[in-house]
Amino acid sequence: MKIIAMIPARYAASRFPGKLMQNLAGKPVIVRTYETAIKTNLFDDVFVVTDSDTIYKTITEAGGKAIMSIKEHECGSDRIAEAVENMDVDIVFNIQGDEPFTPKEGLEELLSVFKNDDKKEIDLATIMSEMTDENEIKDPNFVKVIVDNRNFALYFSRSPIPYPREKNVGLKYYEHKGVYAFRKNALMDFYNLPMLPLEASEKIECIRYLEYGKKIKMIVDNTSGIEIDTPEDLERAQAEWK
């Protein structure tokens, strides 16, 4: 089973433009993320996939591997799918470029999903973590997920799901984290199938898999990392790196 990691990297970012090129302890954020993925020793290869000449040059000059996107893409999965279309791989990991602290343990758990999936019924696996902050649960910037009794995803939403009509039923909320592992054929299906209304409404790419009947296995990982979305996040990342 050949396993690779892809790190989609856009230079533009609405809340923090150019964040992947910001200095984190002496190196750009995207280089730190790339090196973290390499150091896990979980992948046969690791690539940064980008639409930016600056990011491409930065990664290659640091000794890394980068791929330039040919087309314009609305999401990271599309960018990765274009890059892997002609590669001979089985499992593709999507690691977020702005998360240089992605823990190895969570990646190992995602990989174990496929190693233990003898029937090959799982199309992709991704991570969720428990939420307790009521403001975050209500915040549309935090994507929530609900699952069945086998931890297969039922739905993703920016709204609080499920709605807490009854308060004392042991309800837990989970946030979807943006680290994925796909079977290549599921990823290519995503790339070639049109967006449907639910995904278009919520702007959550995982919904497309559900709308077309794909199986998404959710792994619970409450390890806290730092996603660099704002200058304040970068300051916290600097302190954490030290």
Order of alpha helices (4+ residues) and beta strands (2+ residues): beta-beta-beta-alpha-beta-alpha-beta-alpha-beta-alpha-beta-alpha-beta-beta-beta-alpha-alpha-alpha-beta-alpha
